[in-house]
Each structure stands twice: as structure tokens, then as C-alpha cells.
Amino acid sequence: MKYKSMRPDGKRPSSKVLSNLKPGTLPVAMIALIIIVGYALVNGLPKPPAKPDATWSRIIATGTFRVGMDPSFPPFESEDGKGHLKGLDIALVDEMVQQWSRESLTTTVHAEYIYTGLDGLYDALRAGQFDAIVSALPYDPKRTEDVYFSHAYFDGGPYIIVREPDATTKTYADLEGKRIGIELGTTGDVFARRWQKRFKYDLREFDLASEALRALKQGEVDAVFTDWIAFNEFARTNAGVKTVGTPLVHEYLVVAVRKDSPTLLAQINAVIRAMKNDGRLEWLYKQWLVEGE
């Protein structure tokens, strides 16, 4: 038995809408709709995680993170002659492997340190002798074609150091015509010479930052351009000097990995980022750069 489609008023539905559709219009519209819906579904769905790189896969499989280091730069890294390492970089690597171990659940990761002279660190990294360089390594834009650099974990650039009573010096421009102590060959030296003519600095040269800072304390110079580490080393036993503002030049310390290790880079960055956010990095500064060990 057939049922006729009727409107509520008892009349047949108008065929005007159907008659207005041109041949081929409905299929094209349907295809377009299918494409749009399909595109939305594909792009709206979460994408599967990228496959870990070979370096990270080996670290998790073996539990060994191989670190290239020149252990001759305290307080970042030093060796006591008996195989015992200490310093800020060692503490940083310890934080990395501990966090990776917690996140892995199945693998306990430990660090294996491979000593290499500073000049040979990049070559040894590219040769696969270790997985990363953690050795108070300054960011070098000329190396970015060869390696990946991590987020910075310390800024070693020079500061303005003045005597405690100085309330007028805020920037290097406030030192026009003043006596500036510099350690020869340092970034502070380079910065002072760059602005010497403009601000008429009277530069006083020293072989060591400690000598320049001692001259500052004794009133022989009006300011010193040197790094935070040298300042803190001096300030531990000498009161009466202070830093002013932010670094004159940024000298970021970073970790370097090979270009075939993006997963490892991401894992290193995740630890550095977490340590900045939760205060662990500041605590390491205090432990190794301010108080000393």
C-alpha cells in the first residue's frame, strides 16, 4: 500500500524547489560538502606524536646520557683529579637525568661524562662521541648551521660594578668621562672600547677581574665592567661593591646537540624551562655562583 506525501493543509508538496536545481548542481554541492567536512575532521583530530630521534631512543633504551665537557672552568665544571666532578653544569645535568628518569617510569637515566678540550667539543659532538655539549658553552650564531642550541640557562655577560654609595650610575651612559676598570681580552673590555670615544672613558687595564675590582674598592677607578661570576667571587670576601642594571652584553650559556637530535633538544629545553619556572635554576645560581662549593 502506497502513502502519498501530503502537507498539513492536505496539499501536495511543491516541486518548485526541485525544478529549480540545475543538472549537476546537487552532486557538486554534495562533493564540496564532503570535502569540507573531511578536511575539518582530518585537521581537527589530534596528530600522532613525532617519532623520537635515534639519539633519544638510545638514551632511553640504555639509560645513558653521554655528555661532552671540558672540566676546567669552575664554578661551572671542575674535576678533583680523582674522577669527581662538581659545578653548576654538573648539577644541571643531574636535574635533567632525574626528570627524565621520573618521566620514563621504566628507565633510570644517568650521565656519562666524556672529557674533551674546549676546541674539540664541536668536532667530537658531530662525530657522535657524545650526545650533547654541556660545558659553559656560549651561544654562537655561526654554529647554528651545524648544531641545535638549547634555551639559555645562564647569562654570563658583563655588568657595571660600582661602589655601594654610588646612587647616580644607572647605565653605561652615566659614566661619561669616568675611569673604567677592564680585564684585558674580556667582553667587558670589548664593550668599553666600543663606547670609549663616544663617552670619553678613561680606561684602566688589568690582567685579572679581581685586580680591577680591588682598584674599584680602593677608589682608583669609578666602575668596572666584568661578569657576574667574577663579581660574586670578589664580593664573597669584599663588601662595598654592587652590580648595576642588566648585562651590558648578553653571553648566553647553552647546551648543544647534533642536528639529528631534535627530540633530545626538546627534552633538554623542557627541563630548563621547568627549572626556570619552579625556581630550581635560581637555586643552582645561589649554590654554585654566589655561595660557591
C-alpha positions, 0 to 999 in steps of 0.5 A: 500500500502506497502513502502519498506525501501530503502537507498539513493543509492536505496539499501536495508538496511543491516541486518548485524547489526541485525544478529549480536545481540545475543538472549537476548542481546537487552532486557538486554541492554534495562533493564540496560538502564532503570535502569540507567536512573531511578536511575539518575532521582530518585537521581537527583530530589530534596528530600522532606524536613525532617519532623520537630521534635515534639519539633519544631512543638510545638514551632511553633504551640504555639509560645513558646520557653521554655528555661532552665537557671540558672540566676546567672552568669552575664554578661551572665544571671542575674535576678533583683529579680523582674522577669527581666532578662538581659545578653548576653544569654538573648539577644541571645535568643531574636535574635533567637525568632525574626528570627524565628518569621520573618521566620514563617510569621504566628507565633510570637515566644517568650521565656519562661524562666524556672529557674533551678540550674546549676546541674539540667539543664541536668536532667530537659532538658531530662525530657522535662521541657524545650526545650533547655539549654541556660545558659553559658553552656560549651561544654562537650564531655561526654554529647554528648551521651545524648544531641545535642550541638549547634555551639559555640557562645562564647569562654570563655577560658583563655588568657595571660594578660600582661602589655601594654609595654610588646612587647616580650610575644607572647605565653605561651612559652615566659614566661619561668621562669616568675611569673604567676598570677592564680585564684585558681580552674580556667582553667587558673590555670589548664593550668599553672600547666600543663606547670609549670615544663616544663617552670619553672613558678613561680606561684602566687595564688589568690582567685579572677581574679581581685586580680591577675590582680591588682598584674599584674598592680602593677608589682608583677607578669609578666602575668596572665592567666584568661578569657576574661570576667574577663579581660574586667571587670578589664580593664573597670576601669584599663588601662595598661593591654592587652590580648595576642594571642588566648585562651590558652584553648578553653571553648566553650559556647553552647546551648543544646537540647534533642536528639529528637530535631534535627530540633530545633538544626538546627534552633538554629545553623542557627541563630548563624551562621547568627549572626556570619556572619552579625556581630550581635554576635560581637555586643552582645560581645561589649554590654554585655562583654566589655561595660557591662549593 
